[in-house]
């Protein structure tokens, strides 16, 4: 997930951020206004993290968002009959 998408739809993502980092207040999230650097700074303060750890947590969260976006309907599943033929039993 790229940060431009998050900042571009901040009202949606701020709720997800608040779910993940519950110590951040609505006022703080409003002040962050989709700016990644501000979020990192707030994470440092709220959770007593080093900048490196705050960045790491945010990167991991972004990475997980990218995985969650994967739509299972995009998978191509074979019919049961076709699958049986592929495993040598058919």
QUITASUL-V11548 format. One record per residue. N is the residue number from 1. RES is the residue in three letters. SS is DSSP state (H for helix, E for strand, - for the rest). PHI is phi in radians with two decimals (999 if undefined). BURIAL is b if it has 24 or more other C-alpha atoms within 12 Angstrom, else e. Layout:
{{N,RES,SS,PHI,BURIAL} {N,RES,SS,PHI,BURIAL}}
This chain:
{{1,UNK,-,999,e} {2,UNK,-,-1.60,e} {3,UNK,H,-1.16,e} {4,UNK,H,-1.04,e} {5,UNK,H,-1.17,e} {6,UNK,H,-1.19,b} {7,UNK,H,-1.17,b} {8,UNK,H,-1.23,e} {9,UNK,-,-2.23,e} {10,UNK,H,-0.97,b} {11,UNK,H,-0.98,e} {12,UNK,H,-1.25,e} {13,UNK,H,-1.29,b} {14,UNK,H,-1.07,b} {15,UNK,H,-1.17,e} {16,UNK,H,-1.15,e} {17,UNK,H,-1.15,b} {18,UNK,H,-1.17,b} {19,UNK,H,-1.09,e} {20,UNK,H,-1.34,e} {21,UNK,-,-2.09,b} {22,UNK,-,-1.16,e} {23,UNK,-,-1.32,e} {24,UNK,-,-1.33,b} {25,UNK,-,-1.47,e} {26,UNK,H,-1.03,e} {27,UNK,H,-1.10,e} {28,UNK,H,-1.11,b} {29,UNK,H,-1.13,b} {30,UNK,H,-1.08,e} {31,UNK,H,-1.21,e} {32,UNK,H,-1.18,b} {33,UNK,-,0.83,b} {34,UNK,-,1.45,b} {35,UNK,-,-1.56,b} {36,UNK,H,-1.01,b} {37,UNK,H,-1.09,e} {38,UNK,H,-1.15,e} {39,UNK,H,-1.10,b} {40,UNK,H,-1.02,b} {41,UNK,H,-1.07,b} {42,UNK,H,-1.17,b} {43,UNK,H,-1.13,b} {44,UNK,H,-0.98,b} {45,UNK,H,-1.19,e} {46,UNK,H,-1.19,e} {47,UNK,H,-2.01,e} {48,UNK,-,0.91,e} {49,UNK,-,-1.81,e} {50,UNK,-,-1.29,e} {51,UNK,H,-1.03,e} {52,UNK,H,-1.06,e} {53,UNK,H,-1.21,e} {54,UNK,H,-1.11,b} {55,UNK,H,-1.08,e} {56,UNK,H,-1.09,e} {57,UNK,H,-1.08,e} {58,UNK,H,-1.17,b} {59,UNK,H,-1.06,e} {60,UNK,H,-1.10,e} {61,UNK,H,-1.09,b} {62,UNK,H,-1.08,b} {63,UNK,H,-1.08,e} {64,UNK,H,-1.14,e} {65,UNK,H,-1.07,e} {66,UNK,H,-1.09,e} {67,UNK,H,-1.21,e} {68,UNK,H,-1.11,e} {69,UNK,-,-1.25,e} {70,UNK,-,-1.07,e} {71,UNK,-,-1.65,e} {72,UNK,H,-1.07,e} {73,UNK,H,-1.21,e} {74,UNK,H,-1.38,e} {75,UNK,-,-1.24,e} {76,UNK,-,-1.78,e} {77,UNK,-,-1.83,e} {78,UNK,-,-1.50,e} {79,UNK,-,-1.09,e} {80,UNK,H,-1.02,e} {81,UNK,H,-1.11,e} {82,UNK,H,-1.15,e} {83,UNK,H,-1.14,e} {84,UNK,H,-1.13,e} {85,UNK,H,-1.22,e} {86,UNK,H,-1.33,e} {87,UNK,-,-1.60,e} {88,UNK,-,1.57,e} {89,UNK,-,-1.66,e} {90,UNK,-,-1.98,e}}
